Amino acid sequence: MARITDFAPGYTKSFLIAGLLAALLTGCGETAYEYPTMRPGDTNPSIYGKEDNGSILGPGGLSLFGSEEEAPAGGTGIGVNAYLWRASLDTLSFMPIASADPFGGVIITDWYSAPENPAERFKVNLFILDRALRADGIRAAIFRQQRTATGQWQDAAVEPSVGTELENTVLTRARQLRVSSAQR
């Protein structure tokens, strides 16, 4: 069996010890970097100073969960009321969901035509506005189109009460979910 000393007699131990010492000493030092507060020739130190820790995304940077006071424990979870979110998904489950953002509280459906009326289709944009289970914590925008004689889809008016009815249905379902979770 070959040993390390067989390849380079006399030098191997020295290099091995020097390499180990270098590796150990490299991790021991604590380097503090001092960045200049001004560039040569500049007269405004606040542009480059350490006190300016801004970001291209604004003074506070990017925050996915709002301010630190509003952030959920552990930094995870959805950004809206969980009962409203679940109730919204339950209520709109018969429609194809195009986009659902639990952090922003937005659910966008794709166009849906009821089997009994294929000449009419609906689309819903639902917005959850609050973390609390409140009546004003949800808004629904409903769009309706009808098929013309030429086969093209044309926008049609939607009764304002339809959006209110959908919001009330979601709120009722959210209250049911809250009550059922409290009983467990």
N, C-alpha and C positions, 0 to 999 in steps of 0.2 A: 504494500500500500504506500502510495506516494505521500510525502509530507510537504508542507509549505516550504520548509527550509531546503528541500531538494531542488526547487526551481531557482532560487536565488539565495545561495548560502551567504549568511552574514548580514545581508541587507533586509531581509524579509521581516525580522523581528523589529528592526528600527523603524521601517516604514509602517508596520502594523501598529506599533505603539504611538508613533507620531500621528497617524490617522485617527486613532481612538481619542487621543488627547485633543486634537483639532475638533472632532465631533462633539466632545464633551464641553469644550470651552465655547464653542459657537452657540450652544443653547443657554449658556450662563449669562451672557451679556444682555443688558436691557438697553435697547437703542431708543432714544427719544429724538424725533425729528422736529426741528424748528423751521417752520416755513416763513419766508419773509412777509412782513406786513405790507410792504410796498415794493413795486418794481422801480428800478433806477429811473429817475426823471419824472415819476408820477407825483402828483401833489395831493391826491385824495386817498388816504390810507384805508378808508372803509371799503373800497372796491375789492381789495385783495386781502384784507385782514382776516385773522382767525375768527373774528366775531361774525363774519359773513358766511354762515354755513347754509346758504340758500340752496335751492334745487331748481332744475329747469321746470319742475312741476309746481312751483310756488313756494312760499315761505315755509309751509308746513310739510312739504313733500307730498307723497301720495299716501292717503289713508283709506284703506278698504272698509273700515268699520266706523268712520266718523272720528270724533275726538276720543282721547283715551278714556274720558269719563263715560262715553256712550258705548265703548267697545265691550262685547260680551266677555265673560270670564274665559281666560285661556286663548282668546283671539280667534275662536272658531264659532261656528253656528251661523244661522241666517240673520240678516239685518232687519227683518220685519217680524211682526207678530206671528208666531208659529201656528196659532189656531186660524187666523185669517188666511195664511198661506195654504194650509192643508185644506181648508174649506173652499178656497178658490179653485184649487186643483180638482177637488171632488166635484164641485158644481160644473166646471167646464170639461169634465172628463169625456163627455160625448163628442167634443169637438177636437180636431187635430191640433196639438200644441206646436206652434212654430218656434217659440222661444219662451224660456222661463228663467228668470234671474232672481234667485232668492235673496241676494244681497241688496239689489235695488228694488225688489218688490214689484217686478213687472212680469206679467204673463201676456203673451201675444199669441192668439190662435191663428190658424190658417182659415181660409174660407171653408164654410160648411153649408152643405145643402141637405135639408131634410129629405128623406126618401119619398115622402108624400107630396113634396113640392120642389121638384128639381129645377124649376125656373126661377128660384129665389135662393140667395145665399147670404150668410152672415159671417162677420168677423168681429172678434172682441179683443180689445186692449184693456187689460185690467191692471190697476195700479194700487198697491198697498202702500199707504202713506204714513203709517205710524207703527210703532212697536206695541202700542196698547190696543186692546180690543175695544174699539170705539166705533160709533156709527159713522163718523166722518173720517175714518181711517182707510176707506176704500173708495175708489172711483172706477167706473166702467165706461168705456167708450165703445159704442156698438155701431158697426157699419153694415149697411144692407145694399145689395145689388139685385137687380132683376134682369132677366134675359130678354132682350128685345126680339122682334120678329126676324131680324137678320142674324140672330145668334150671338150678338155682342152683349157683354155685361154693362149695365148702366147703373150708376149710383141712384139710390132711392132714399127717401126720407125715412127716418126711424123716429117713432114716438119717444119723447123724453122719458115717459114712464117706464119704458122697457129697460133702460139703464138703471133706473131706481129699483125696479123689481129684481133685477139681477143682483144688485148690491145688497138688497134685503135678504135674498136667498142665501148669499154668501155669509152674511152676518148671522142669520139663523143657524146655519150649519156650523159656524165657528162657535157659537154659544153652546150648541149640542156637544161639540168636541170638548169644550172646556168642562162642561158638567160631567161628561162621561169620564174624563181624566181625573176629576176631583173625587169621584166615587171609588176609584181603584185603590 
